[in-house]
């Protein structure tokens, strides 16, 4: 499956999550926590962000933690010298949610359209 097909499959799988993902990202921005919210999707326990969705308590395969670019830099998931580049490729948060997807395909940043 190519990258575009995988993105479409992920988008379909996350449809029911989108309202909560968008709300979490908006809260991070509106509360002044960060201009760069990152939602971590995972199926195993991870030590980043604040848990907002537990896959064992919802209909779905993904757990979600709310994080930020700043935490990713602190935990060295984004190197300090890559921050400017990350900010340039970060898509409009009113139109997209930034996901860090941890799956059998590895770890990937994905910008998922909100609607």
C-alpha positions in Angstrom: 0.0 0.0 0.0 1.5 3.4 -1.0 1.6 6.4 1.3 -1.5 8.0 0.0 -3.5 4.8 0.4 -2.2 4.4 3.9 -3.2 8.0 4.7 -6.7 7.4 3.4 -7.0 4.2 5.4 -5.8 5.9 8.5 -8.2 8.8 7.9 -11.1 6.4 7.6 -10.0 4.5 10.8 -9.8 7.8 12.7 -13.1 9.4 11.6 -14.7 8.8 14.9 -11.7 10.3 16.7 -11.5 13.5 14.7 -13.8 15.7 16.9 -11.8 14.8 20.0 -8.5 15.2 18.2 -9.5 18.7 17.0 -10.8 19.7 20.4 -7.6 18.6 22.1 -5.5 20.5 19.5 -7.6 23.6 19.9 -7.4 23.5 23.7 -3.6 23.3 23.6 -3.6 26.4 21.3 -6.4 28.3 23.0 -4.9 27.8 26.5 -1.5 29.2 25.3 0.3 25.9 26.0 1.7 25.7 22.4 1.1 26.9 18.9 2.2 23.4 17.7 0.0 20.7 19.2 0.9 17.1 18.4 -1.4 14.2 19.0 0.4 10.9 19.6 -1.5 7.9 18.3 -0.3 4.6 19.6 -1.2 1.0 20.4 1.4 0.4 23.1 2.2 2.5 26.2 4.3 5.5 25.5 6.0 8.1 27.7 5.1 11.3 26.0 2.1 13.7 26.3 -1.0 13.4 28.4 -3.4 10.5 27.7 -6.7 11.7 26.3 -8.1 8.6 24.7 -7.5 5.0 26.0 -8.1 2.4 23.2 -9.4 0.0 25.9 -12.3 2.3 26.7 -13.4 3.4 23.2 -14.4 1.7 20.0 -11.1 1.8 18.1 -7.6 0.5 18.1 -5.8 3.7 19.0 -4.9 5.4 22.2 -4.1 9.1 21.9 -1.9 11.4 24.0 -1.8 15.1 23.7 1.7 16.7 23.3 3.5 19.7 21.8 6.4 20.5 19.7 8.2 21.8 22.8 7.8 18.4 24.5 9.1 16.6 21.4 12.2 18.8 21.5 12.7 18.2 25.2 12.4 14.5 24.7 14.7 14.7 21.7 12.1 13.3 19.3 12.6 16.5 17.2 16.2 17.8 17.3 16.6 21.5 18.3 18.2 22.2 14.9 15.1 20.8 13.2 12.6 23.1 15.0 12.5 25.8 12.3 12.0 23.2 9.6 9.2 21.6 11.6 7.4 24.9 12.0 7.6 25.5 8.2 6.0 22.2 7.3 3.4 22.3 10.2 0.1 22.7 8.4 -2.6 25.2 9.4 -4.0 23.9 12.7 -7.5 25.2 11.8 -7.6 22.9 8.9 -5.4 19.9 10.0 -4.5 18.0 13.1 -0.8 17.0 13.5 -0.5 13.4 14.4 2.6 11.4 15.4 1.6 7.9 14.6 3.4 5.0 16.2 2.6 1.8 14.3 4.1 -1.3 12.7 5.2 1.0 9.9 7.4 3.0 12.4 6.9 6.5 13.7 5.5 9.1 11.2 4.1 12.6 11.4 0.8 12.9 9.6 -1.3 16.0 9.0 -4.9 14.8 8.9 -7.6 17.1 7.4 -10.2 18.1 10.0 -13.2 17.8 7.8 
